Amino acid sequence: MVLDKSYEELIKVLGHDGSDILWPNLREPYCRRAFIEPEIQFLFWHYDMVLVDYVPNVLYKPMFSSVSKPIKFDISDMLKNYDGILLGEFRSGVKHAVAWNHEEGIIYDPTSCTKQPFSTFNVSHFKAKMCRTT
């Protein structure tokens, strides 16, 4: 959804579909290979795009201080203007990465192949899709 490419094409570029069981002692879906962030970055690079990381909550700790301070950033403008990948968890507590469509204002869960409202997901990171320039 974010790259506007077919699942089959993305699998061909990556060389696997993420379904291999690498850790049989773990429960589903944690036993699966899945996709790691460098692979996702590679896909975007392959299609002349990049992901720009926006973190709504940062724990700031100055270099010469023992005190940390949480800082919140408003990423709503980024969400209004860019498609991308949301990292976080569903209200059920399941951690996941989902596609974000800014025009429709919906998330797309690749695991269940369903579109869901943004309100069902707690965002920890937003990776905005932007065109790469050389």
C-alpha positions as CSV (number, residue, x, y, z in Angstrom):
1,M,0.0,0.0,0.0
2,V,2.7,2.5,0.9
3,L,4.9,1.7,-2.1
4,D,1.9,1.0,-4.5
5,K,3.6,-2.3,-5.5
6,S,2.1,-5.8,-5.5
7,Y,3.0,-8.1,-2.7
8,E,4.5,-10.5,-5.2
9,E,6.8,-7.8,-6.6
10,L,8.0,-6.8,-3.1
11,I,8.7,-10.5,-2.2
12,K,10.7,-10.9,-5.4
13,V,12.9,-7.8,-4.5
14,L,13.4,-9.0,-0.9
15,G,13.8,-12.7,-1.7
16,H,11.5,-14.0,1.0
17,D,7.9,-13.5,2.2
18,G,8.7,-13.3,6.0
19,S,6.8,-16.5,6.8
20,D,9.7,-18.8,7.5
21,I,9.7,-20.2,11.1
22,L,13.0,-19.3,12.6
23,W,12.1,-19.6,16.3
24,P,9.8,-22.6,16.7
25,N,9.7,-22.3,20.5
26,L,8.0,-18.8,20.3
27,R,4.3,-18.4,19.7
28,E,2.8,-16.9,16.6
29,P,3.6,-14.5,15.0
30,Y,6.9,-14.1,16.9
31,C,8.3,-17.4,15.7
32,R,8.3,-16.1,12.1
33,R,11.1,-14.4,10.2
34,A,8.9,-11.4,9.3
35,F,10.7,-8.3,7.9
36,I,13.3,-6.2,9.7
37,E,13.7,-2.5,9.3
38,P,16.8,-2.6,7.1
39,E,14.8,-4.7,4.6
40,I,12.0,-2.2,4.6
41,Q,14.5,0.6,4.1
42,F,16.1,-1.3,1.2
43,L,12.7,-1.7,-0.5
44,F,12.1,2.1,-0.3
45,W,15.6,2.8,-1.6
46,H,15.0,0.3,-4.5
47,Y,12.0,2.4,-5.6
48,D,13.8,5.8,-5.1
49,M,12.1,6.6,-1.9
50,V,13.2,7.0,1.7
51,L,11.5,6.7,5.1
52,V,11.9,9.7,7.4
53,D,11.5,8.8,11.0
54,Y,9.2,11.0,13.2
55,V,9.0,10.0,16.9
56,P,6.2,11.6,18.8
57,N,7.7,10.8,22.2
58,V,11.4,11.3,23.0
59,L,13.2,10.8,26.2
60,Y,15.7,13.7,26.3
61,K,18.8,13.5,28.5
62,P,21.3,16.3,28.3
63,M,24.9,15.2,28.1
64,F,26.0,16.4,31.5
65,S,22.8,15.7,33.5
66,S,21.4,12.7,35.2
67,V,17.8,14.0,34.6
68,S,15.8,12.8,31.7
69,K,12.7,14.6,30.4
70,P,10.0,13.2,28.1
71,I,9.3,15.5,25.2
72,K,6.2,15.1,23.0
73,F,6.2,16.2,19.3
74,D,3.0,16.8,17.4
75,I,3.2,14.7,14.3
76,S,-0.4,15.4,13.1
77,D,0.9,17.6,10.2
78,M,3.1,14.8,9.0
79,L,0.2,12.4,9.2
80,K,-2.0,14.8,7.2
81,N,0.5,15.1,4.4
82,Y,2.4,11.9,4.0
83,D,1.8,8.2,3.6
84,G,4.1,5.9,5.5
85,I,4.5,3.2,8.1
86,L,3.2,3.5,11.6
87,L,5.0,1.6,14.3
88,G,3.2,1.0,17.6
89,E,0.5,-1.3,19.0
90,F,-3.2,-2.0,18.6
91,R,-5.5,-1.2,21.5
92,S,-5.4,-5.0,22.2
93,G,-1.7,-4.7,23.0
94,V,-0.4,-6.4,19.9
95,K,2.7,-4.6,18.7
96,H,2.8,-4.1,14.9
97,A,3.8,-2.0,11.9
98,V,1.0,-0.9,9.6
99,A,0.7,1.1,6.4
100,W,-0.8,4.7,6.8
101,N,-2.8,6.3,4.0
102,H,-3.0,10.0,4.6
103,E,-5.7,10.7,2.0
104,E,-8.2,8.1,3.5
105,G,-7.0,8.6,7.1
106,I,-6.9,4.8,7.6
107,I,-4.3,2.2,8.5
108,Y,-3.8,-1.0,6.6
109,D,-2.9,-4.1,8.5
110,P,-0.8,-6.3,6.2
111,T,-1.3,-9.3,8.5
112,S,-5.1,-9.4,8.3
113,C,-5.3,-7.5,5.0
114,T,-7.9,-5.1,6.6
115,K,-8.3,-1.4,6.7
116,Q,-8.9,0.1,10.1
117,P,-9.5,3.5,11.6
118,F,-6.5,5.4,13.0
119,S,-8.1,5.4,16.5
120,T,-7.4,1.6,16.8
121,F,-3.7,2.1,16.9
122,N,-1.3,3.7,19.4
123,V,1.6,5.3,17.4
124,S,5.2,5.1,18.8
125,H,6.9,6.1,15.5
126,F,5.9,7.4,12.1
127,K,8.1,6.7,9.1
128,A,7.0,9.1,6.3
129,K,7.4,8.1,2.7
130,M,9.3,10.7,0.7
131,C,10.9,10.7,-2.7
132,R,14.6,10.3,-2.8
133,T,16.7,12.9,-4.6
134,T,20.2,12.2,-5.8
